[in-house]
Amino acid sequence: MDVKNIFYTMYPNEKEKMVRSVETVEQSIDDSTGVVYLKRIATCANIFPSILRQFRVMQISDILLEEEAWIDHNQRMMKIRSRNITWSNYAKGWEESVFKPHKHNCDWTMIEQKGGVNFCSLGPFSKILEVFTRGFVERAVKKSLRVMDELLEEKVKGQ
């Protein structure tokens, strides 16, 4: 599954500068199923504009995200779950993605993705952050898929 290989080697890169680094902190293989488990920590740029950084808690340069992945080579499937580490006492952000062969064409990869964010303990400021974050995440998901497509196209052209 080339998508899996691209997904795990695409950051950091010149096409997406918000992701500064990604470090694998845990890796194992389930002996009975062969499923590969990875836990990674991504360091990303703080995406909030300066007007929203007026609050002390928002005045940081990096945001840390935890990503867990289960890769089942036998089923040609990859499940990814991510969540924020930074601001976890103020916000709960999460995303789940499943990559698997398309049911009508096994050469295509189907991606199912869902996620959410909830800010708490910040009063009326929570709603402003939720609206901004939702818009940013929607754009970021589209950009991430576009970057993955571009990297896959570059790989195909290079073969």
Disulfide bonds with the S-S distance in Angstrom:
none
